[in-house]
Amino acid sequence: MTILAQITHPLAEADWGSALGRLLLQLVVVVLATRTVGSLFRRVGLPAVVGEIAAGICLGPSLLGGLWPGAFGFIFAPDSLGRLRGLSQVGVAVFMFLVGMELETGEMPSRGRSAVLISQVGIAVPFLLGLISACFLYPAYAAAGARFTPFALFLGIAMSITAFPVLVRILRERAMMKTQVGIMAVACAAAGDATAWTVLALIAALARAQGLAASLLNLGGLALFVVLMLGPVRRRLPGWLGAAGWEGGRPGPAALAAVFIFAAASALATEFLGIHALFGAFLAGAIMPRQAGFHESLAGLERFTTLVLLPLFFAFSGLRTHLGLLQGAGGWWICLALVAVATVGKLGSTLGAARWQGMAWGEAFALGALMNTRGLMELIALNVGYDLGILSQPIFAALVLMALVTTFLTGPLLDLGQRLRRSA
């Protein structure tokens, strides 16, 4: 028996009493690991979320499971993963609701047309490159039983997503929120995310349906739900929440409870429609009233979600990421090719569209670097594809690494863009 096995053997033999004890242990380990690694990344000038995602991968079979299988098997026992997954999914649903609330930034008036054009070009080109890549990857990397059309569409959207929340955090850390590049980046990311998540919802509807009739039924249900949410529900929502009670210009406990019920019901509706609960939560946030004090009242929920619930999602994603499945040079070359295609497609198309709209080379390059940030939003989309049975474990691992690398590159590319602006 190895030294590590001797250390973990008494723990494994201990009576932890209940499933709650195992879940609390997972909470302690996951939050400690993600906060520690995230802080280290922040100190060297990298986005903390990259370190948190990396910590989640390290807790999985790629590192902890290989170096210390006894501890890995004890902390993340197979019979406990269902509870971990459920709690992590709740955290992501809450996070998507909060992301939806942030989409309307109010910074797009005169730049609205340019932002929409740049963002849509920045989605269309990498999406097309993803479709082309799928022709080569489908035979070996699609999940068993996955059809080509959902696989190709999903790979296209995986290449196209921008991490709106991570982008905003990077802009704040670099004091770029009020610059021309920062304002345009927020506007482009908001417009692009709305398109990307709409397309992803359509792909989910197609993937879960069996046959043409079922696909049309799912898409019809989704279209009806979106129309109702953006139409009558959005118009009447301020009145419903106002009737629930406001105190001192802010929503009171009853109004906040109404917000929670509404968001949960929206998520339940899209889950029932055969799409995914995340889309309902996202849309519920997008139509929330933009009244003063409303978002501030949910600041505590945002902090708890970011510090506790999202790390559980990183850990669960890490449990699915088996880097060992990228066996041989071929698997790693595929991974590098995905990074190259994603970066060239997103950064290159955004750069070209921005130049077409009159931006200087340095600013256009910086905008492309920001739009190439994928981070957490990509990870959420990849888990949707995995849950739907579209992605195999090897391509899931390769795409997770692609999300990490493209987000990691944002800082160095922004520094390069600043040098280009100074030399212009």
N, C-alpha and C positions, 0 to 999 in steps of 0.2 A: 504494500500500500504506500503510495507516494505521500510526501509531506502535506500537499494540498488536500489530498483525499482524507488524510488523518484529521485535518482541521475541520473539514466539512462533515465528516461522519457523525460526530456528536450532534451537530445541528440537524442533520437529516433524521437522526433517531429521536430528536426532541418532539414532544407533543405540542404543536402550535395551537391546538384547541379548536380552531374553526377556520373556515375559508376567509373570514375577515382578517385573521392574523397573517395569512399569506399575502393578502392584498395590501395590508398595511406595510409589510416588509417590502413588497415591490414598490410601493409609493416612496418609501424612504430611499431605497437604492436608486431608483430612477431619477427622482428630483435631485438627490445629491450629485449623481453623475452628470446630469445635464447642466446643472448650475455651475459645477466646477469646470467642466470642459468649455461651456459657453463663456465663462469669465476669462479663461485663458485665451480664447480666440479674440475676445474683445480687446484684451490688453495688447495684442500684436496687430490691432487695426483691422481685424476681420469681423464680419457680422456674427453676433452671438448665436443666431439661429443656425448657422452652419456648424458651429461647435456642438449645439444641442442635438442636431440631427446625427452628427458624427458619433456623439455619445450613445445615442440610441442604437446605432449600428454596432458599436463596440460591445454593448450589452447582449447582443445576439450571438448566433452561432459562429459568426465570422471572426470574433475575437474571444470573448469570454467563454463561449461554448467550446472553443478549441483549446484554449490555454488552461481552463479550469472547469472541465465538464461537470464535476461534482457540484460546485457552487451554482453553475448555470442551471442544471437540472433541478436543484433544490429551490432556487429563487423563482424560476419560471417553470414550475412543474406543469406538465401538459394539461392536467385537469383544472388548473387555475387560469388558463389563458382565456377562457370564455368570459370570465368576469373582467379581466384586464381589457379585453377587446371592447366589451360593452361600455365600460367607463371611458375608455379612450374615444369611442365613437360619440359619446355624449359631449365630451370636451371639444371635439372637432365641429360638431353641430353648433355648439355655442359660439365657437370661434368664427364660423362662417356667417352666423347671424351678425356678429360684431363687424365683420368685414363688409357685409352688405350695408350696414349703417354708415360706414366711412366712404362709400363710393361717391356720393355727391359732395364734392369738395368746394364748389363755388368758385373755383379758380379757372373756369373754362370759357368765359364770355367771348372775348375776341379771338381766342385760340381754338374755339370749338371745332370749326371746320378742319383746320390743319391737324388737330389732335385725332379726330375721327379718321381722317385719311391716312395719317402715319400709322395709327394703331391697326387699322384694317390691313394695310400693306404688310405690316409686321406680323400679322397673323396668317395671311394668305400664303406668303412665300414659304415660311417654315412648315406650314400645314401641307403644302404641295410636296415639299422635300420629304416629309414624313410618309406621305402616301407612296412616293417612289421607293423609299427605304423599305416599306412594308412588303413590297414585291419580292425583295431578296430575303427578308427576315422571316416571313410567315411560315415557310415549310419547317424551319428548325426551331423557331422561338415562340410561336403562338401556343397558348395553352391547349391541352387536349380537348378536342371538340369545339374549339372556337372557330367561328366562321371568318372568312377573309375580310369581308366588308367592315364589321365592327373592329377587327384588329387594325386594319389600315387606317380607319377613321380615328381610332384612339391614338395610334402612333403619331398621326398628324397633329392632333390637339396637344399631345404631350410635348411636341416640339414648339408649340405656339404660346404656351402659358407664360405669363409674367406674374411674379409674386408681389402683388400690390402691397400687402402689409410690410414685407421685408424692404421693398423699395422705399416706402415712406420712412421707415426707421433709418435706412442708410442716408437718405436726404437730411433727416433731422440731425444725425450724428455729424454730418459734414457741413451743416449750416447752409444747405442748398435749397431749402423749401421755398424761399422767396426769389430765387434766381430764375432767369428765363428757362434754363434747362430743367430746373426742379419743377416749376409750374407746368411746363409742357410734359414732363415725365409723368406727373400725377394725373394729368388729363388723359394722356395716352393709355396709361395703365388702367384707369377707370373704364374708359371706353373699350379697351381690349379685353378686360376681364369680363365685362358684360357679354361680349360676343363669345368668348372662349367657354364660359360656363353654360351659356345657352346651347352651344354646339355639343358640349360634353353631356348635357342632359338629354339631348336628342340621341346621342350615341348610346347612352345607358338604356333609353327606351327601346332602341333597336336590338341591343344585345340581350335584354331580358325577354323580349318577345320571341315566340316560336311561330314562324310563318308570317306571311304578308298581312293577313287579317289582324293578327295580334299586334304587329308592329304599328299598323294604322290606328288601332284602338289605343295603344299606349301614347302615340304621338298626339292623337286627338285629345286624350285626357290631359296631357301636358299643356297643349295649346289653350284649352279651355281654362285650366287652372291659372296660367299666366295672365290671360285676358281678365279673368275675374280679379286677380290680385292687383294688377296694374290699373284696373278700372274702378268698379264700385267699391271694392274693399279699401283701396288706397284713399279714395275720397272720404269714406266714412270712418276710417281708422282714428283720425284725431278726435272726432266726437265721441267714439267709444272709449278711448283712453281718458279723455277729459271727464266723461261721466263717471269713470272709476275713481276719480279723486286726485286733485293736485294740492300740494301744500307749499305755500311760499314760493310759487312760481316753478316748482319742481314736482315731478310725479311722486305721489305718495305710495305707501305700501300696496294699496289696492291696485293702483295703476301699474306698478311694477309687476305684481302678480298677473295682471291682465296681459302684459307684454310677454311674460314667460309662457302663459297658456297659449297665446296666439302663435308664438314662435314654435312651440312644441306641436301644436295642431297643424301648422303649415308643413313642418318636417314629416309628421305622420301622414299627411295627405299625399306628398310626393312618394313616400315609401309605399303607400297603398296603391298608388298609380303604377308601381313597378319601375320607378326611376331610382331615386336614392333620397334618403332623408336630408342629406346635406343641401340639396337644391331648394327644398322648401324652407329650410332655415335661412339660407342665403337670400332668397327672395323676400322673406319676412323682414329681414334687416334692411333690405333696399327700399322698402316702402314705409319704413318707420317715419313718423313726423320729425322734421328737423327743428323742433322748438328749442329755445334756449334752456339749458339745464338738463335736457333729456339725456344726451350722451354722457354728460358728467355724472349723472345718477347711476350709470352702469359701469363707472370706472373700476369699482371694486370687483365686479364680476369679470371684467377684462383682465385685471391683474391676477385673480385666482386662476382663470383659465390658462393664461400664459405661463404662470409659474408652476402649476400643479397638473392640470388636465392635459395640456399639449405635450409635456414630457412623456406622459403615458402613451400618447400616440406615437411619439418618436421611438419609444422602446418597442412598441408592438410592431411598428414598421421594421425596426432593426431585427426582430425575430423572424421576419419574412425575408430578410436580405441575406442570402447565402453567397458571399463573394467566392467561396470555394467552387461554386457551380460554373464560374467563368473559367473553366479548365482550359489550359493550354494557351498558346499565343492567339489562337483564333478568337476565343471569347474576349480577351482583352483588346484585340484589334477592333472587334465589334463595338466595344465600349468606347474606345477612342474615336471611332468613326461617328458614333452617335453624338459625342460631345462636339466634334467638328461640325457636323451637319446642323446641330441645334444652334451653335454659336454663329456660324456663317449665315444661316438662314435668318435668325432673329436680329443679330447685330447688323448684318449687311443690308437687309431689307429696310430696317428702321433708318439706318444711315442714309441710304439712297432716297427714301421718301422724305426725310428731313431736309436733305440738300435740295430736293425738288421744291420744297416749300420755302426755300430761301434761307435756311439756317446755315451758319458758318461751319466749316469742316470740323473744328474742334468741338463745338456744341453738338453737332449732329452725331459725332462719334461718341460723346459722353451720353447722349440720349440713347443710342443703341446699346451701350454697355449697361445702362440702367434697365432697359427693357429686356435684356438677356438674363436678368435675375429671375430665378425660378423658385428655389428654396421650398418653403412650406407648402405653397399652393400646388406645386408640382407633386410633392409627396402625397398630398390629399388626393389628387387626380389619379396617381399611380395606384393607390390603395383601392380606389373605386374600380379601376380596371382589373386589379387582382381579384377583388370580391366578385366581380361579374364573370369571372372565368375567362377573361380575354388574354391576360398576360401569364406566361409561364414564370417560374422562379428565376431562371437565368436572365431573361429580358427585364424582369422587375429589378433585379440587382443592378444590371447595367444602367437602367434609366435612373435609379436612385443615385448612382455615382455621377451620372450626367447632371442631375439636379444640383448635387453638391459642388461639382467642379464649376459649373456655369455661375453659381452664386458666389463661389470663392473668387472667381475671376473679376467680379464686379469692381472691387476696390482697386486692384492693379490697373484695370482698364480705365477707370475714372481718373487715376493719376496720370495715365498716358494722355487722356483727353485734355486734362488741364495743361499739360506741357504743350500739346498741339495748339491750344487757345493762346498761350503766351507767345508762342513762336509765330502765330499768324499775323 
